[in-house]
Amino acid sequence: MRRILSGVIVAVLMVIPVTLRAQRYENGLADKTIALIGNEAIFLSQLEAEIQVMAAQGQGTDRNTRCQMLENMMVHKLFLNQARLDSLTVGEDNVELDLQQRLSNVLTQLGGEKAVEEYFKKPIHKLKDEWREMLREQSLIQQMQ
């Protein structure tokens, strides 16, 4: 009985750090994986972030848009997985240039850093990190095509 109880305690202690890092939304949902392609996961928060960018650019975002975006993200992850298997590399200068262009466009459309941080509900440096990684992935995929 003591072994079973200690096993349960260990299992609970292993889960606690994962649940503490889960992203919480206003309605209480934790971030969740919505697709897994190879070793690449697509999270609900990633889909929502892309939808937010589209909305900031003035594009419509209905259910069909969400489905198309998810499909595009899944194809993207499939190509990314293959690019990593093929050991392709990324030119960091191009990534940084693309990042600056994207940030400049969003800053212009939303009206400055403070407005961008409020819109995306995160600081600029976190947005840059997320977008930088996404742009690296896109660069790898472009090399595949």
DRENLUMDO-559520 format. One record per residue (C-alpha): residue in one letter; chain; x, y, z. Coordinates in Angstrom, 2 decimals, padded with zeros to 5 digits, m for minus. Layout:
N
[A A [X Y Z]]
...
END
This chain:
145
[M A [000.00 000.00 000.00]]
[R A [002.86 002.34 000.85]]
[R A [004.46 001.71 m002.58]]
[I A [001.26 002.59 m004.40]]
[L A [000.82 005.76 m002.35]]
[S A [004.42 006.85 m002.96]]
[G A [003.97 006.14 m006.69]]
[V A [000.87 008.33 m006.78]]
[I A [002.68 011.13 m004.94]]
[V A [005.60 010.99 m007.39]]
[A A [003.18 011.07 m010.33]]
[V A [001.36 014.09 m008.89]]
[L A [004.64 015.91 m008.22]]
[M A [005.72 015.30 m011.83]]
[V A [002.47 016.78 m013.18]]
[I A [002.46 019.92 m011.02]]
[P A [005.29 021.73 m012.90]]
[V A [003.57 021.04 m016.22]]
[T A [000.25 022.41 m015.03]]
[L A [001.89 025.48 m013.49]]
[R A [003.42 026.39 m016.87]]
[A A [000.19 025.90 m018.83]]
[Q A [m001.18 029.06 m020.36]]
[R A [m004.51 030.17 m018.95]]
[Y A [m007.12 031.95 m021.00]]
[E A [m009.74 034.36 m019.70]]
[N A [m012.38 031.61 m019.55]]
[G A [m010.06 029.30 m017.59]]
[L A [m008.91 026.90 m020.34]]
[A A [m005.30 025.78 m020.33]]
[D A [m003.33 025.81 m023.56]]
[K A [m003.58 022.52 m025.35]]
[T A [m002.07 020.64 m028.25]]
[I A [m004.42 020.63 m031.23]]
[A A [m002.16 018.81 m033.70]]
[L A [001.06 016.80 m033.65]]
[I A [003.12 016.30 m036.80]]
[G A [006.29 014.28 m036.25]]
[N A [007.92 015.90 m033.23]]
[E A [006.25 019.24 m033.91]]
[A A [003.20 020.28 m031.89]]
[I A [000.68 022.98 m032.77]]
[F A [m000.88 024.62 m029.73]]
[L A [m004.20 026.42 m029.50]]
[S A [m002.31 029.54 m028.38]]
[Q A [m000.24 029.48 m031.60]]
[L A [m003.37 029.30 m033.75]]
[E A [m004.97 032.12 m031.78]]
[A A [m001.81 034.24 m032.07]]
[E A [m001.84 033.88 m035.86]]
[I A [m005.52 034.78 m035.96]]
[Q A [m004.73 037.88 m033.86]]
[V A [m002.04 038.93 m036.34]]
[M A [m004.50 038.53 m039.21]]
[A A [m007.11 040.59 m037.34]]
[A A [m004.50 043.29 m036.62]]
[Q A [m003.80 043.44 m040.35]]
[G A [m007.50 043.98 m041.03]]
[Q A [m008.20 040.53 m042.49]]
[G A [m011.41 038.66 m041.70]]
[T A [m011.22 035.82 m039.18]]
[D A [m014.23 033.51 m039.26]]
[R A [m014.41 029.73 m038.66]]
[N A [m013.29 028.93 m042.20]]
[T A [m010.25 031.14 m041.70]]
[R A [m009.37 029.23 m038.53]]
[C A [m009.68 025.89 m040.34]]
[Q A [m007.54 027.11 m043.23]]
[M A [m004.97 028.54 m040.81]]
[L A [m004.78 025.23 m038.92]]
[E A [m004.37 023.33 m042.19]]
[N A [m001.60 025.72 m043.26]]
[M A [000.12 025.31 m039.90]]
[M A [m000.06 021.51 m040.21]]
[V A [001.48 021.59 m043.70]]
[H A [004.06 024.02 m042.38]]
[K A [005.03 021.60 m039.57]]
[L A [005.20 018.72 m042.05]]
[F A [007.69 020.60 m044.23]]
[L A [009.57 021.78 m041.13]]
[N A [009.93 018.20 m039.95]]
[Q A [011.35 017.19 m043.34]]
[A A [013.70 020.21 m043.43]]
[R A [015.12 019.21 m040.06]]
[L A [015.55 015.62 m041.26]]
[D A [017.45 017.01 m044.28]]
[S A [019.64 019.12 m041.90]]
[L A [018.87 022.44 m043.60]]
[T A [020.07 025.66 m041.93]]
[V A [018.69 029.19 m041.69]]
[G A [020.30 032.52 m042.55]]
[E A [019.88 034.57 m039.36]]
[D A [020.32 037.89 m041.20]]
[N A [017.23 037.17 m043.32]]
[V A [015.26 036.12 m040.25]]
[E A [016.12 039.36 m038.44]]
[L A [015.23 041.45 m041.52]]
[D A [011.86 039.69 m041.85]]
[L A [011.27 040.13 m038.11]]
[Q A [011.93 043.86 m038.29]]
[Q A [009.57 044.20 m041.28]]
[R A [006.80 042.29 m039.52]]
[L A [007.23 044.27 m036.31]]
[S A [007.29 047.55 m038.20]]
[N A [004.04 046.68 m040.00]]
[V A [002.27 045.73 m036.77]]
[L A [003.58 048.81 m034.94]]
[T A [002.31 051.03 m037.75]]
[Q A [m001.11 049.38 m037.93]]
[L A [m001.73 049.29 m034.18]]
[G A [m000.13 052.62 m033.33]]
[G A [003.04 051.97 m031.33]]
[E A [004.68 049.60 m028.88]]
[K A [002.23 050.10 m026.04]]
[A A [m000.75 049.41 m028.31]]
[V A [000.95 046.26 m029.66]]
[E A [001.68 044.99 m026.14]]
[E A [m001.91 045.62 m025.09]]
[Y A [m003.33 044.00 m028.23]]
[F A [m001.24 040.81 m027.94]]
[K A [m001.22 040.88 m024.12]]
[K A [002.53 040.31 m023.94]]
[P A [005.70 042.42 m024.06]]
[I A [007.41 043.21 m027.36]]
[H A [010.47 041.07 m026.51]]
[K A [008.27 037.96 m026.12]]
[L A [006.51 038.68 m029.40]]
[K A [009.88 039.08 m031.09]]
[D A [011.07 035.73 m029.72]]
[E A [007.91 033.95 m030.89]]
[W A [007.95 035.60 m034.31]]
[R A [011.69 034.98 m034.72]]
[E A [011.18 031.24 m034.20]]
[M A [008.23 031.22 m036.60]]
[L A [010.28 033.07 m039.23]]
[R A [013.16 030.58 m038.84]]
[E A [010.72 027.78 m039.49]]
[Q A [009.30 029.58 m042.52]]
[S A [012.81 030.08 m043.88]]
[L A [013.53 026.36 m043.59]]
[I A [010.31 025.55 m045.39]]
[Q A [011.09 027.99 m048.21]]
[Q A [014.37 026.17 m048.77]]
[M A [012.43 022.92 m049.18]]
[Q A [010.30 024.33 m052.00]]
END
